Amino acid sequence: MSIQIARDLSTGSTDVNAGFQFEFECARCNARWRSPFKPYRMGQFTGFVSRFAFLIDGMRRAGRTSGAFADMGSRGAKESAMNAAVAEASARYVQCDACHRTVCQNCYDRDRNACLDCVESARASGGGSGGRGYAASAGGQAAAAGQGCPNCGSPGDGGRFCAECGFDMASTHKSCPGCGTMVARAARFCTDCGHAF
């Protein structure tokens, strides 16, 4: 299990400001941290060439060619930057074993391998005295709740993934189909482009 990225703040792969940056957020206290901006030099070069392509006829072809190379390389570069960001954020955030939410170190009980909400929930229901008992109890409650799928609306059977569309029921965020921004799972509209869910 790895921590989840709350928002992708990366800029276009063929822009003079091209680069990758990711934001992480605690699902409990909303503490946010952004990874350092990692410039994508090939994309920046392409953006620079594209801006001045109209001046010289031969530069248009060079702009299109460098743009194609930048687009090809951006996926691998972005994946590498994302892995580095997740590795760095792992010192600040943890994924709860019970509810699978990403929480900060202050909202996580290492002795019980669960976030403080799951620990409190298990304690209130009288579940276990330590270790994974808290995680198992809280996870069992989440599965027993059997809520409907927030993605397609079909009734839930308590599993982690929706049987109808495959949506991860344990995720705290969802990706906007319009612009790709990560938004809270309960959001009805995208915070960046206004797309309705």
N, C-alpha and C positions, 0 to 999 in steps of 0.2 A: 504494500500500500504506500502511496506517496501523497504528499499534500497537494491540495488543489489550487490552481491559479484563479484568483477572483476576477482579474481584468487583464486583457492583453492590450498594452499601451504602445505597441510597436507601430512604427510609421511605414508607409509604402516602400516597396522594394526598389522603386525607381524614382526616388525623391532626393533632393539635396540634403534633407535631414533624415534619410533612411537609417533605421536602426531598430533595435529590439529592447523592450522593457516590459516587465510584468509586475502586476500588483497582487499582493497577498493580503488576505483579511481574516481576522479571527471571527468565526461564526458566532462566538459568544459575546465578546466585548467590543467587536468591530475595530480592534487595533489594526492599523494598516502599515505595510512596508512595501516599498518599491525597490526592485532590483536596480542596480546601476545601469544607466543607458549604455548599450553596447552598439556602437555605430556599425552600419553595414556599408563598407567602403565601396564595393562594386555598385551598389544602388546609388550612393551619393555621387559617384563619378558619372553614372548614367544620367542622373538628374541634372548635373552641371552641364553635360554635353547637350542634353535636350533643351535646356534654357537658351543656349546660344546657337542651336542648329539652324535657326531661321536666317542667321547672318551669312553662313557659308553653305552653299548647295551641297557639297560633299559631306558635310557634318550630319546631314539628315540621315544618310545611310548609316553612318557610324553610330548615331544615336539609337537607331532601331536595332542595330546589331548588339550594341552594349546592353540595351534594354532586355533583349532576349537572353543574354548571358546572365544578367542580374536576376531575372525572374527564375531562371533554372537553378541558380545557386542559392536563392533566398530561402527555399524550403529547408535545405540542410543547415544553412547558417542559423535560421530561426530555431530549428530543433536543438542545435548545439547551445544556443543562447538560453533557450528554455530549460534545458537540463542543468546548465550552470546556475540559473536563477533558482530552480527548485532545490538544488544542492545547498546553495547559500541560505535560502529561506528555511531549510530544515533545522538550522540552528535557532530559529525564532518561532517556528510553528511545528505542530504535530498533528497527525490525523488520529482522532479518537477511535479506539478499537471497537467501541460499542455502536456509536451513531455515524461514524465515518466522516464527521465534520472536521474541517481544518480549524484548529484553535491555537492561540498563542501559548507560550510556556506558562504564563501566569494563570491560565484557565485550564490547566491540565494537571492531573494527579498522577505522577509517575509510578507511585506505589501500586495504584490500582489500574494503570493503563487505560484511563478513561478521562473524559473532560469532566469538569466540576458539575455540569448539569446532569450528566449520566450518573455520577457518584451520588448526587443529591436524590435523583429519581430512584436509584436502587436502594438508597438508605431509607427513603420514605416508604417504599414497598416492602422493606424488610429483607432485601436480597443480599445474602452473603456478607462476610466480614472482611474480605480482602481479596487481593489478587484479581483474577479474571472473573470472579463471581459478579463483580459490579458490571463489567462489560457484558457478560452473558445475560444478566438480568435486564439491563437497559436495552440491549439489542433485541431480546425477546419481546419486550414491551413494544418496541418500534414495529417488529414484524407482526405482532398480534393486532396492532392497530388496524392494519389492512386498509389504509387510506387509498382513495382512488389515484390513478396516475395523473400527475399535473401536466403531462405532455399531451396525452390523447384522451384523458377523461374516463378510461375504462376502469371498472371496479378492481381494486387490488386484492391479492390473495395472501399478502404478508411476505412475499419474497422480495429479494433485493432489486430485481429487474422486473419491469412490466412485461407480462406475458403477451401483450398485444403489440407494443411498439419497441420493446427492449430498453426503454428509458431507465437510467440508474436511479432508483427510488431513494438511495442514500445520499445522492449528490445535493449540495446546498445551493448550487448555481446552475444556470443553463446558458447556452450560447444562443445569441440572437441570430436567426436565419438571415436577417437583412444585412447586418454589418459584422457579425462575429464577436461582438462585445459580450463578455460574461456578465450576467445580471443575476440577482437573487432569484431563487427558484419560484418564489411566490409572486414575482413581478408580473404585472399585466401588460406593461409597455417597456420597450428598451429605453434605457437612460441616455443612449447616444443618438439613436436615429428615430426613436418614437414608434418602431415597429410593434404592432399589437400581437400578443401571444394568444 
